[in-house]
């Protein structure tokens, strides 16, 4: 490896971002640089000369927030898939990640994660028998509050064409031992019909 990227935090005041809201988030910029080394690393000497350094790339607060959100959405999806497809994978991590999104005031998170990914995470979460109904229902309640917040603030979005299509309800899925065999389950809650479909 010869190309490396490093970054540092830079605080900026009196920008168009702080004019909108003066907070630590709006004052924080990231400065990125790429360096190229003379020799490939790791090597025998474990050090080498830097032969070039790129001009600085300034990442504004909006771009930084979008990058963080995209990474978090990818992590949520990956964790949910592990829980869904690997029955021995611990579900505790997924529980904490969902809680951190739907209850941001408790966990210090941000309330702008993709609703469809959270639906998928809750679906995977409900397939595990070691989860208590009370805790899961708490997550589902928080999810609906989060979904309403996102739709009120940003509008509704079309569901992505992903393999799993979910319309979630406040009821848990019962009598499902192996999610791989699940094709369609219909649930009724509050007079509305919800369908959970797993497409093989």
Secondary structure by P-SEA (a helix, b strand, c coil): ccbbbbbbbbbbcccccccccccccccbbbbbbbbbbcccccccccbbbbcccccbbbbcaaaaaaaaaaaaaaaaaaaaaaaaccccccaaaaaaaaaaacccccccccccccaaaaaaaaaaaaacccccaaaaaaaaaaaaaaaaaaaaaccccccccccccccccccccccccccccccbbbbbcccbbbbbbbcc
